[in-house]
Amino acid sequence: MAVVTAKDIFRFAACPGDCCPDDEGPGDCDCNCANCSDTAPCCFEVTISGMSNDVCGHCTDLDKTYFLEQTEVNGCEWVCEYIPTLCDTDRIVLTVYLDGADYKIKVEFGRHVWEKNYGEVKPDCCTLVDEELTHQTSSGDCDSSSATCIVAARNSGGCPCIQHQCCSDSVPQQMLLEVVAFDDWQCNDCADFEGNYILVIQDTPPTTLYRLWTHELNPQICGFERWELSMRFHGFGYCCLTLSIRHATPGLYDCHWHELFPAPRPSPCKDIDNFVISPATGTYIKCRFDLSGEVKVTAL
């Protein structure tokens, strides 16, 4: 029976790597921007609240906290591009810039803009807490005229900015896989699959289309060596959650489960709880999992 060895170590983890580009320091406020009075945070939190529906009926789903990473070494722009594509908003940008003789911080959320003017004094970017910007522009499919934008430097905990079109929040760093009732077919050890597994997110390219979690089987069971769980955006408003068990002989005995759901999920991905994934028809070899077997996924 599989044994969970990492479940109680931590429930959430920061995004892989540092929030700063590689050339800058590893600290949470060791990045640089010439328009800040001192060092700059490697990650900003931006909280949007009070969005109203207009042409689009999902504007209120945009109310949440976003985590923005610095885009380049010594740069003064922080971005999170991997947010759900809702209405006409799919990108949020914070910029610290000099406008004539005035230093300003501006947040652009699609075509919605908030800004604060600091005059001739550079803002102390690393000490910003609950800094409210003034609304400037409301345009597009949503009404932001009464919405607020609160900015804060994130000085601990990394930058959990990995997001996905299939989630309405940041992507879970770990998934719990529960396997129930595998029946022997061409292998007599199929019952050994039963139990719980921790699948850990992998450092795949930060695309909105694909995320991957894995768990290595050690020792192998019936020649299978790895669980893989992927989340893909398939277009036409749907996402696919695919679970695969990989055999040591690539492609020979791989088995798959699939489940489609609307994009983005109506609830945050971190709230995925006992989500049952259906077996793909006719893919069982070595073990029978289509009779009484069941696989369930829970975000950690």
RODO-522745 format. One line per field, with one value per residue (C-alpha): residue number from 0; residue in three letters; chain; x, y, z. Coordinates in steps of 0.25 Angstrom, whole numbers, plus 2048, in hexadecimal, padded with zeros to 3 digits. Layout:
nr = c(NUM  ...)
rest = c(ALA  ...)
kette = c(A  ...)
east = c(X  ...)
north = c(Y  ...)
up = c(Z  ...)
//
This chain:
nr = c(0  1  2  3  4  5  6  7  8  9  10  11  12  13  14  15  16  17  18  19  20  21  22  23  24  25  26  27  28  29  30  31  32  33  34  35  36  37  38  39  40  41  42  43  44  45  46  47  48  49  50  51  52  53  54  55  56  57  58  59  60  61  62  63  64  65  66  67  68  69  70  71  72  73  74  75  76  77  78  79  80  81  82  83  84  85  86  87  88  89  90  91  92  93  94  95  96  97  98  99  100  101  102  103  104  105  106  107  108  109  110  111  112  113  114  115  116  117  118  119  120  121  122  123  124  125  126  127  128  129  130  131  132  133  134  135  136  137  138  139  140  141  142  143  144  145  146  147  148  149  150  151  152  153  154  155  156  157  158  159  160  161  162  163  164  165  166  167  168  169  170  171  172  173  174  175  176  177  178  179  180  181  182  183  184  185  186  187  188  189  190  191  192  193  194  195  196  197  198  199  200  201  202  203  204  205  206  207  208  209  210  211  212  213  214  215  216  217  218  219  220  221  222  223  224  225  226  227  228  229  230  231  232  233  234  235  236  237  238  239  240  241  242  243  244  245  246  247  248  249  250  251  252  253  254  255  256  257  258  259  260  261  262  263  264  265  266  267  268  269  270  271  272  273  274  275  276  277  278  279  280  281  282  283  284  285  286  287  288  289  290  291  292  293  294  295  296  297  298  299)
rest = c(MET  ALA  VAL  VAL  THR  ALA  LYS  ASP  ILE  PHE  ARG  PHE  ALA  ALA  CYS  PRO  GLY  ASP  CYS  CYS  PRO  ASP  ASP  GLU  GLY  PRO  GLY  ASP  CYS  ASP  CYS  ASN  CYS  ALA  ASN  CYS  SER  ASP  THR  ALA  PRO  CYS  CYS  PHE  GLU  VAL  THR  ILE  SER  GLY  MET  SER  ASN  ASP  VAL  CYS  GLY  HIS  CYS  THR  ASP  LEU  ASP  LYS  THR  TYR  PHE  LEU  GLU  GLN  THR  GLU  VAL  ASN  GLY  CYS  GLU  TRP  VAL  CYS  GLU  TYR  ILE  PRO  THR  LEU  CYS  ASP  THR  ASP  ARG  ILE  VAL  LEU  THR  VAL  TYR  LEU  ASP  GLY  ALA  ASP  TYR  LYS  ILE  LYS  VAL  GLU  PHE  GLY  ARG  HIS  VAL  TRP  GLU  LYS  ASN  TYR  GLY  GLU  VAL  LYS  PRO  ASP  CYS  CYS  THR  LEU  VAL  ASP  GLU  GLU  LEU  THR  HIS  GLN  THR  SER  SER  GLY  ASP  CYS  ASP  SER  SER  SER  ALA  THR  CYS  ILE  VAL  ALA  ALA  ARG  ASN  SER  GLY  GLY  CYS  PRO  CYS  ILE  GLN  HIS  GLN  CYS  CYS  SER  ASP  SER  VAL  PRO  GLN  GLN  MET  LEU  LEU  GLU  VAL  VAL  ALA  PHE  ASP  ASP  TRP  GLN  CYS  ASN  ASP  CYS  ALA  ASP  PHE  GLU  GLY  ASN  TYR  ILE  LEU  VAL  ILE  GLN  ASP  THR  PRO  PRO  THR  THR  LEU  TYR  ARG  LEU  TRP  THR  HIS  GLU  LEU  ASN  PRO  GLN  ILE  CYS  GLY  PHE  GLU  ARG  TRP  GLU  LEU  SER  MET  ARG  PHE  HIS  GLY  PHE  GLY  TYR  CYS  CYS  LEU  THR  LEU  SER  ILE  ARG  HIS  ALA  THR  PRO  GLY  LEU  TYR  ASP  CYS  HIS  TRP  HIS  GLU  LEU  PHE  PRO  ALA  PRO  ARG  PRO  SER  PRO  CYS  LYS  ASP  ILE  ASP  ASN  PHE  VAL  ILE  SER  PRO  ALA  THR  GLY  THR  TYR  ILE  LYS  CYS  ARG  PHE  ASP  LEU  SER  GLY  GLU  VAL  LYS  VAL  THR  ALA  LEU)
kette = c(A  A  A  A  A  A  A  A  A  A  A  A  A  A  A  A  A  A  A  A  A  A  A  A  A  A  A  A  A  A  A  A  A  A  A  A  A  A  A  A  A  A  A  A  A  A  A  A  A  A  A  A  A  A  A  A  A  A  A  A  A  A  A  A  A  A  A  A  A  A  A  A  A  A  A  A  A  A  A  A  A  A  A  A  A  A  A  A  A  A  A  A  A  A  A  A  A  A  A  A  A  A  A  A  A  A  A  A  A  A  A  A  A  A  A  A  A  A  A  A  A  A  A  A  A  A  A  A  A  A  A  A  A  A  A  A  A  A  A  A  A  A  A  A  A  A  A  A  A  A  A  A  A  A  A  A  A  A  A  A  A  A  A  A  A  A  A  A  A  A  A  A  A  A  A  A  A  A  A  A  A  A  A  A  A  A  A  A  A  A  A  A  A  A  A  A  A  A  A  A  A  A  A  A  A  A  A  A  A  A  A  A  A  A  A  A  A  A  A  A  A  A  A  A  A  A  A  A  A  A  A  A  A  A  A  A  A  A  A  A  A  A  A  A  A  A  A  A  A  A  A  A  A  A  A  A  A  A  A  A  A  A  A  A  A  A  A  A  A  A  A  A  A  A  A  A  A  A  A  A  A  A  A  A  A  A  A  A  A  A  A  A  A  A  A  A  A  A  A  A)
east = c(800  805  809  808  816  815  806  809  816  80F  802  806  813  818  81A  827  833  835  82B  837  83E  84B  855  84F  84F  847  840  831  835  842  83E  841  839  83F  831  831  838  83F  83F  832  829  82B  81C  810  802  7F7  7E9  7DD  7CF  7C2  7C2  7B4  7AE  7AB  7AB  7B2  7AB  7B7  7BE  7BC  7C5  7D0  7D0  7DC  7EB  7F5  804  80D  81B  826  827  836  843  843  835  82A  81E  818  80E  805  801  7FB  7EE  7E0  7DC  7CF  7C7  7D2  7DC  7E8  7F4  7F7  803  809  813  81B  81F  823  819  820  824  81A  81C  810  80B  801  7F9  7F3  7E9  7E6  7E0  7DD  7E7  7EA  7F6  7FC  805  811  815  824  827  82A  821  827  822  827  81E  811  806  7F7  7FB  7EE  7EF  7E5  7DC  7DF  7D8  7CD  7CC  7C8  7BE  7BE  7BB  7C7  7C2  7BF  7CA  7D6  7E5  7EE  7FD  806  815  816  822  821  81C  820  817  80C  809  807  7F9  7F2  7E6  7DF  7E0  7DA  7E5  7F4  7F7  7F9  807  803  7F8  7F3  7F0  7E7  7E6  7DB  7D9  7E2  7E0  7EA  7EA  7F8  7FF  7FD  801  7F6  7F1  7FF  7FA  7EF  7F2  7F6  801  806  808  812  811  81C  824  81D  81E  814  809  7FB  7F8  7FF  803  809  80A  811  814  81F  81C  827  827  81F  812  80F  81A  813  81D  816  808  806  7FB  7F9  7F0  7EE  7E5  7DF  7D7  7C8  7C7  7CC  7D8  7DC  7E2  7EA  7F0  7FA  801  80E  815  824  822  81E  810  80E  805  802  7F4  7EC  7E0  7D9  7CF  7CA  7C5  7C2  7CD  7D0  7CA  7BE  7C6  7D5  7DF  7E4  7D6  7D6  7D2  7D0  7CE  7CB  7D2  7CC  7D4  7D7  7CF  7D7  7E5  7E6  7F2  7F9  7EE  7DF  7DA  7CD  7C5  7C5  7D1  7D1  7DB  7D9  7E1  7E2  7EA  7F4)
north = c(800  80E  817  826  82B  83A  83D  843  84B  857  85A  865  869  875  875  86E  876  885  890  898  896  88D  899  8A0  89C  891  899  89C  8AB  8AA  8AE  8BC  8C7  8D5  8DB  8D6  8DD  8D0  8C2  8BC  8B0  8A4  8A2  8AB  8A8  8AF  8AD  8B1  8B2  8B8  8B4  8B5  8AD  8B5  8AE  8A2  89B  896  8A3  8A0  894  89D  8A2  89B  89D  89B  899  8A1  89D  8A7  8A5  8A8  8AB  8B9  8BB  8C3  8BB  8AF  8A6  89A  895  887  88B  886  88B  892  89C  8A5  8A4  89A  8A2  8AB  8B4  8BD  8C8  8D2  8DD  8EC  8F5  902  906  8FD  8EF  8E6  8D7  8D2  8C5  8C1  8B6  8B4  8C2  8C5  8CF  8D4  8DD  8E5  8F1  8F3  900  902  8F8  8EA  8E0  8D6  8CA  8BF  8C6  8C7  8C1  8C3  8CE  8D2  8D7  8E1  8DC  8E2  8DA  8D0  8CA  8BD  8B2  8B6  8C2  8C5  8D3  8D0  8C5  8C7  8C3  8C0  8BE  8B8  8B3  8A4  8A3  894  887  888  88C  881  887  87A  87B  874  877  86B  871  87D  87E  879  86B  861  85D  84F  845  839  82D  823  815  80B  7FD  7F9  7EA  7E1  7DE  7DB  7DE  7D8  7E4  7EE  7F0  7F6  803  805  811  820  827  835  83B  847  852  852  85D  85D  869  874  873  875  868  85D  859  84C  845  838  82D  822  814  80E  802  801  7FA  7F0  7F7  805  810  81D  824  831  83A  845  851  857  862  85C  868  869  86D  85F  859  84B  845  838  82E  824  818  817  809  807  804  811  811  802  800  80F  811  81D  824  831  83B  847  854  862  86C  873  86A  870  86E  870  865  864  860  853  849  83A  83D  830  82E  824  819  81A  80F  803  807  7FD  7F3  7EC  7F0  7F2  7FF  801  7F8  7FC  805  814  81F  82C  839  843  850  852)
up = c(800  7FD  808  809  80E  80B  80F  81C  818  812  80C  803  7FC  7F6  7E7  7E2  7E2  7E6  7E2  7DD  7D0  7D2  7D2  7DE  7ED  7F3  7FE  7FD  7FC  7F5  7E7  7E2  7DB  7D8  7DB  7E9  7F5  7F9  7F5  7EE  7F2  7E9  7EA  7EC  7F1  7E9  7EF  7E6  7EC  7E8  7D9  7D3  7C8  7BB  7AD  7B4  7BF  7C6  7CA  7D9  7D7  7D5  7E3  7EA  7EE  7E3  7E4  7DA  7D7  7D2  7C3  7C1  7C9  7CF  7C8  7CE  7C9  7D0  7C8  7CA  7BC  7C1  7C6  7C1  7B4  7B9  7B1  7AA  7B6  7B5  7BA  7C6  7C6  7D1  7CD  7D5  7CC  7CB  7C4  7C2  7D0  7D7  7DB  7DA  7DC  7D2  7D1  7C3  7C4  7B5  7B2  7C0  7C7  7D5  7D8  7E4  7E3  7EC  7E7  7E7  7F1  7ED  7F4  7FE  7F7  801  80C  805  80C  809  7FF  7F8  7EA  7E4  7D9  7CB  7C0  7BE  7B1  7AA  7AE  7BD  7C6  7CF  7D2  7E1  7E2  7EB  7E9  7F5  7F3  7FD  7FC  7FF  808  80C  806  7F8  7ED  7EA  7DD  7D5  7CF  7C4  7BB  7C2  7D0  7D6  7E0  7E0  7DC  7E8  7EA  7EE  7EB  7F4  7EB  7F2  7EB  7EE  7EA  7DE  7DA  7D4  7C5  7C0  7CD  7DB  7E2  7DE  7EC  7F0  7E8  7F2  7FC  7FC  7F4  7F4  7E6  7E5  7DB  7D1  7CB  7BD  7B5  7BB  7B0  7B3  7AB  7B3  7C2  7C6  7D4  7D6  7E0  7DE  7E2  7EA  7E9  7DC  7DC  7D0  7C8  7CA  7CF  7D0  7D2  7CA  7CB  7C0  7BF  7B1  7AB  79F  799  797  7A6  7AB  7B3  7B4  7C0  7BC  7C5  7BF  7C5  7BD  7BB  7BA  7AC  7A6  79F  7A1  7AD  7B0  7B6  7B6  7BD  7B8  7BD  7B6  7BE  7BA  7BA  7C3  7CF  7D6  7E3  7E5  7E1  7EF  7F3  7EB  7F4  7F1  7E2  7DB  7CE  7C4  7BD  7AE  7A7  7A4  7AA  7B5  7B3  7BF  7C9  7C8  7CD  7C5  7CE  7DC  7DC  7DF  7DF  7E6  7E6  7F1  7F1  7FD)
//
